[in-house]
Amino acid sequence: MFELLLSGFASILTIKGILLIMGGVTLGLIFGSIPGLTATMAIAICLPITFGMNPIDGMALLMGLYIGGVSGGLIPAILLKIPGTPSSIATTFDGYPMARNGEAGKAFNFAIVSSFMGGLLSIIVLIMIAPPLGKVALQFGPFEYFAIIIFALSLISSLSGDSLPKGLMAGLLGIGFAMVGSAPIDAFPRFTFGAKTLDAGFSLYRY
């Protein structure tokens, strides 16, 4: 495993690879700072650019796009109380009040450092636990997926604050929208009402 890591770093830490990562991060920051344009959308739009690249350069660009897109959401979250990406919602809780108190620069410093450290730590953890975690995930069944859904709903209730009914209603509404489309196992159409355009569910990139 250590040899594979060294080989990977040697392949990516080139002038071309670093420039592609920097360009991807810059473009991702632009996407993330615009509310409604997520990191996933940035990857979907820029994916055709990688068709003419070799796999290493293409992955370097896409990884830079994703990381920059996720981090870029903190800009409107702090300045406007509008999360640029879904992952920036928590930034609005403390970042926007700090900006209103004239501490926007301090909020940006905290958010950028936290984003960098969190991303670095998550990459290290992913490298270490991804192989055994993949084996565990392949053994998931209906009971495990049901437990994950209950855990997600409990997280929503914990973030709802004083308005628990509104938080639960938002969670149930999200589950309702997610259930539209073909079932992932047997492809049975759910709540499509005969409309073929809903077989894949609601898509942000198709309409």
C-alpha positions in Angstrom: 0.0 0.0 0.0 2.8 2.4 0.8 4.4 1.8 -2.6 1.1 2.6 -4.3 0.8 5.8 -2.4 4.3 6.9 -3.4 3.5 6.0 -7.0 0.3 8.0 -6.9 2.1 11.1 -5.4 4.8 10.8 -8.1 2.2 10.8 -10.8 0.2 13.7 -9.6 2.9 16.0 -8.2 4.0 17.3 -11.6 3.9 20.8 -12.9 1.0 19.9 -15.2 -0.9 18.1 -12.4 -0.5 21.0 -9.9 -1.6 23.6 -12.5 -4.7 21.5 -13.3 -5.5 21.2 -9.6 -5.1 25.0 -9.1 -7.2 25.7 -12.1 -9.9 23.3 -10.9 -9.9 24.8 -7.4 -10.2 28.3 -8.8 -13.1 27.3 -11.1 -14.7 25.3 -8.3 -14.6 28.4 -6.0 -16.5 30.4 -8.6 -19.1 27.7 -8.9 -19.4 27.2 -5.1 -19.7 31.0 -4.4 -22.8 31.2 -6.6 -25.9 29.9 -4.8 -27.5 27.1 -6.7 -24.4 26.0 -8.5 -23.0 23.1 -6.5 -19.7 21.2 -6.8 -21.6 18.2 -8.4 -22.9 20.6 -11.1 -19.4 21.9 -11.7 -18.1 18.4 -12.3 -21.1 17.6 -14.6 -20.5 20.7 -16.7 -16.7 20.4 -16.9 -16.7 16.6 -17.4 -16.5 16.8 -21.2 -13.2 18.8 -20.9 -11.5 15.7 -19.4 -12.4 13.5 -22.4 -9.2 14.4 -24.2 -7.0 14.1 -21.1 -5.2 11.1 -19.7 -6.9 9.6 -16.5 -4.5 11.2 -14.0 -4.9 14.7 -15.4 -8.6 14.4 -15.7 -9.0 13.2 -12.1 -6.7 16.0 -10.9 -9.0 18.6 -12.6 -12.2 17.0 -11.3 -10.8 16.7 -7.7 -9.8 20.3 -7.7 -13.2 21.3 -9.0 -15.0 19.3 -6.3 -12.9 20.6 -3.4 -13.0 24.2 -4.6 -16.8 23.9 -5.2 -17.5 22.6 -1.7 -15.2 25.2 -0.1 -16.5 28.1 -2.2 -19.9 27.8 -0.7 -18.6 29.5 2.5 -18.4 32.8 0.7 -22.1 33.6 0.3 -22.8 31.7 3.5 -20.7 34.2 5.5 -21.6 37.4 3.6 -25.2 36.8 2.6 -26.4 34.0 4.9 -27.1 32.0 1.8 -25.1 28.7 1.6 -23.5 28.4 -1.8 -23.5 24.6 -1.4 -25.5 22.3 0.8 -22.4 21.5 2.9 -22.1 25.2 3.8 -25.4 25.4 5.7 -23.6 25.1 9.1 -21.3 28.0 8.1 -24.3 30.4 8.1 -24.9 29.7 11.9 -21.7 31.4 13.0 -20.2 33.0 9.9 -23.0 35.4 9.1 -23.4 36.8 12.6 -19.6 37.4 12.7 -19.8 39.2 9.4 -22.6 41.4 10.7 -20.4 42.3 13.7 -17.6 43.4 11.3 -15.6 40.2 11.7 -16.1 38.8 8.1 -12.3 38.5 7.6 -11.9 36.5 10.8 -14.9 34.3 9.8 -13.2 33.6 6.4 -9.9 32.7 8.1 -11.6 30.2 10.4 -13.7 28.7 7.6 -10.8 28.4 5.1 -8.5 26.8 7.7 -11.2 24.5 9.0 -12.1 23.5 5.4 -8.5 22.7 4.6 -7.8 20.7 7.8 -11.1 18.9 7.4 -10.4 18.0 3.8 -6.9 16.8 4.6 -8.0 14.7 7.5 -10.9 13.2 5.6 -8.5 12.2 2.7 -6.1 10.5 5.1 -8.9 8.7 6.8 -10.4 7.7 3.4 -7.1 6.2 2.3 -6.8 4.2 5.5 -10.4 2.8 5.8 -11.7 2.8 2.2 -10.7 -0.9 1.4 -12.3 -2.4 4.6 -15.2 0.0 4.4 -16.0 -1.1 0.8 -16.2 -4.7 2.0 -18.6 -3.7 4.7 -20.8 -1.6 2.4 -21.2 -4.5 0.0 -22.9 -6.5 2.8 -25.5 -3.8 3.5 -29.1 -5.0 3.2 -32.6 -3.5 3.8 -32.2 -3.4 7.6 -28.9 -1.4 7.4 -30.4 1.1 4.8 -33.4 1.6 7.0 -31.2 2.3 10.0 -29.2 4.9 8.0 -32.5 6.7 7.0 -33.5 6.8 10.7 -30.1 8.2 11.6 -30.4 10.9 8.9 -33.9 11.9 10.2 -32.5 12.1 13.8 -29.7 14.4 12.5 -32.4 16.6 10.9 -34.3 16.8 14.2 -31.1 17.7 16.1 -30.4 20.6 13.7 -34.0 21.9 13.7 -33.5 23.8 16.9 -36.7 25.2 18.4 -38.8 24.3 15.3 -38.8 20.5 15.4 -42.1 20.1 13.4 -40.6 22.2 10.6 -37.4 20.2 10.5 -39.2 16.9 10.4 -41.6 18.2 7.7 -38.6 19.2 5.6 -37.0 15.8 6.1 -40.2 14.0 5.1 -40.7 16.3 2.1 -37.1 15.4 1.0 -37.8 11.7 1.4 -41.0 12.1 -0.6 -39.2 13.7 -3.5 -36.4 11.1 -3.3 -38.9 8.3 -3.7 -40.1 9.4 -7.1 -38.5 7.3 -9.9 -37.5 3.7 -10.4 -36.6 1.6 -7.4 -32.9 1.0 -7.2 -33.2 -2.8 -6.9 -36.1 -4.0 -9.1 -36.6 -0.8 -11.2 -40.3 -0.7 -10.3 -41.6 2.8 -11.1 -42.7 4.7 -8.0 -45.0 7.8 -8.1 -44.2 8.5 -11.7 -47.9 8.4 -12.8 -46.9 7.0 -16.1 -44.6 9.8 -17.0 -41.4 8.4 -18.5 -39.5 11.6 -17.7 -39.8 10.8 -14.0 -38.3 7.3 -14.3 -35.0 8.7 -13.1 -36.6 10.9 -10.5 -36.2 14.7 -10.3 -33.0 16.0 -11.9 -31.5 19.4 -11.4 -29.5 19.1 -14.6 -32.1 18.0 -17.0 -34.9 20.6 -16.6 
